[in-house]
Amino acid sequence: MNIQEFISHYKNHPVLFIGTGFSLRYLKNAYSWDGLLSKISLELTDNAEFYYDLKASCMLSGVCHFDRLATKLEKEFNQRLSKERDGKFKEINTVFYENMKKNIKLSRFKIYISSLFSQLKIREERQEEISDLIKARKNMGSVITTHYDGLIEKFFNFTPLIGNDILLSNPYGSVYKIHGCAQDPCNIIITHEDYAHFNNKYELIRSHLLPLFIHNPIVFIGYSISDQNIKYLLKTVFSYVNVNTELAKRIRDNFLLIEYQKGTDSIDITEHDIEIEGMATIRINKIKTDNYKAIYDALSRLVLPVSARDIRKVQKVWNTIISGGEIKVKITENIDDLKNEERVIAVGSEKTLSYEFQTKSEMRQNYFSIIDEAKGKMVESLNK
C-alpha cells in the first residue's frame, strides 16, 4: 500500500508526533542531543577534548547516557559563569540576575539553551516542502513534540503547551511540548534530574494524552525506529489496551512512522516489529523515505466530515460559553431568528441552516491562510 492509500483510510484528524529529526530537516540552527551538548561544551571551554572526557564518563556498555552528561555539563557551565560575570556569556548572566531579583532561580545552562533556539533559521531549500506541510494544517488535530524550538508554532500557528498547561489543554490546535520549550528555560528537560522529575509526573501527562493515541491516527516524524520515545509511547498505550483485542489492532493500524532515508523517493508502507520491554512485540506501519512532499500531500488531501480548523473554532466559542465569559447565547431551531452577535454556534438540520458571508475586512485577514491550506470551498466563496 502506498502513502496516499494508507492515509485516505483515516477516519479522524491525525496527530503529529515530532522529534529532533524534523527540526534538523528544516532549521539551520537545530541540534541533536549530542550536537547540542558538544556545542555548549566547546563554546564554554574552547577545548573539544573536554567534551570527550565528559562523554567517556557517561558511557555504559558502549552507550552514552546524555541526560547524565547534561547534568555534569550544566554544573560546569553554571560554576564557570558565576565566577566570570562580564565574560563571553555576559548576557546569560544578566538574564540570570534579573530573574534572581524577582526570586526566580534559573539555570544559566538552560538560559543559554533557550538563546540557541530563540531564532528560527529556516533552510531556504526546504521552502516548497514547508508550503506542502502548511497545506496539511487544516487536517491536523494537534502536535506532540520533544524538541524545544518554536518551529511548529510558526508553521501551524498552534498554541504551545508546556508543563502543567498540558493538563488543562484543548487538544485541537495545540502543540504539546512535553520536554519543554525555549521560551521557558525553567521547564526545559535535559538533565538526569529533569527526567527523573518528569517521569514522576509524566503519568498524569500520559493519561491526558492517551485518548489522542487511542482515537487519532499518530504520525511519527523525526524519529528512528529504535527511538525510546516511541517505545515509551507504545508501552503506555498497550499497558491500558490488551494487544490481542480489536481495539489494539485499530490503534496499530493508525500508527505510522516516517523514517528518513536520504535520497529515497519511496511512497510504500511496510510493517515493522518493535520489541517492547516486558511486553509482546508490537507491529506498526513504517515508510522509509526522503520524499516528505508525498506524505504532506497525502495528509492535505485527506477528506474528513469536519476540518480540524473548524473544530478549533467551535471549541473556542464553546469554551468561552462554559467558562462564563461575556458572550450572548441563544438556542434556536431557526437560524433566521438569530441576531448578528459576535460569536454564533449553529446546530441543527442542514435543511434549516444556511451559511453566512464574511465582510471584505474579514476576507482580507483570512485570505492567506485560506490559500495556504488550499480550502477549495472557501476559494469559491471568495470568487462569489
C-alpha positions, 0 to 999 in steps of 0.5 A, a space after each residue: 500500500 502506498 502513502 496516499 492509500 494508507 492515509 485516505 483510510 483515516 477516519 479522524 484528524 491525525 496527530 503529529 508526533 515530532 522529534 529532533 529529526 524534523 527540526 534538523 530537516 528544516 532549521 539551520 540552527 537545530 541540534 541533536 542531543 549530542 550536537 547540542 551538548 558538544 556545542 555548549 561544551 566547546 563554546 564554554 571551554 574552547 577545548 573539544 577534548 573536554 567534551 570527550 572526557 565528559 562523554 567517556 564518563 557517561 558511557 555504559 556498555 558502549 552507550 552514552 547516557 546524555 541526560 547524565 552528561 547534561 547534568 555534569 555539563 550544566 554544573 560546569 557551565 553554571 560554576 564557570 559563569 558565576 565566577 566570570 560575570 562580564 565574560 563571553 556569556 555576559 548576557 546569560 548572566 544578566 538574564 540570570 540576575 534579573 530573574 534572581 531579583 524577582 526570586 526566580 532561580 534559573 539555570 544559566 545552562 538552560 538560559 543559554 539553551 533557550 538563546 540557541 533556539 530563540 531564532 528560527 533559521 529556516 533552510 531556504 531549500 526546504 521552502 516548497 516542502 514547508 508550503 506542502 506541510 502548511 497545506 496539511 494544517 487544516 487536517 491536523 488535530 494537534 502536535 506532540 513534540 520533544 524538541 524545544 524550538 518554536 518551529 511548529 508554532 510558526 508553521 501551524 500557528 498552534 498554541 504551545 503547551 508546556 508543563 502543567 498547561 498540558 493538563 488543562 489543554 484543548 487538544 485541537 490546535 495545540 502543540 504539546 511540548 512535553 520536554 519543554 520549550 525555549 521560551 521557558 528555560 525553567 521547564 526545559 528537560 535535559 538533565 538526569 534530574 529533569 527526567 527523573 522529575 518528569 517521569 514522576 509526573 509524566 503519568 498524569 501527562 500520559 493519561 491526558 494524552 492517551 485518548 489522542 493515541 487511542 482515537 487519532 491516527 499518530 504520525 511519527 516524524 523525526 524519529 528512528 525506529 529504535 527511538 525510546 520515545 516511541 517505545 515509551 509511547 507504545 508501552 503506555 498505550 498497550 499497558 491500558 489496551 490488551 494487544 490481542 483485542 480489536 481495539 489494539 489492532 485499530 490503534 496499530 493500524 493508525 500508527 505510522 512512522 516516517 523514517 528518513 532515508 536520504 535520497 529515497 523517493 519511496 511512497 510504500 508502507 511496510 510493517 515493522 516489529 518493535 520489541 517492547 520491554 516486558 511486553 509482546 512485540 508490537 507491529 506498526 506501519 513504517 515508510 522509509 523515505 526522503 520524499 516528505 512532499 508525498 506524505 504532506 500531500 497525502 495528509 492535505 488531501 485527506 477528506 474528513 466530515 469536519 476540518 480540524 480548523 473548524 473544530 478549533 473554532 467551535 471549541 473556542 466559542 464553546 469554551 468561552 460559553 462554559 467558562 462564563 465569559 461575556 458572550 450572548 447565547 441563544 438556542 434556536 431551531 431557526 437560524 433566521 431568528 438569530 441576531 448578528 452577535 459576535 460569536 454564533 454556534 449553529 446546530 441543527 438540520 442542514 435543511 434549516 441552516 444556511 451559511 453566512 458571508 464574511 465582510 471584505 475586512 474579514 476576507 482580507 485577514 483570512 485570505 492567506 491562510 485560506 490559500 495556504 491550506 488550499 480550502 477549495 470551498 472557501 476559494 469559491 466563496 471568495 470568487 462569489 
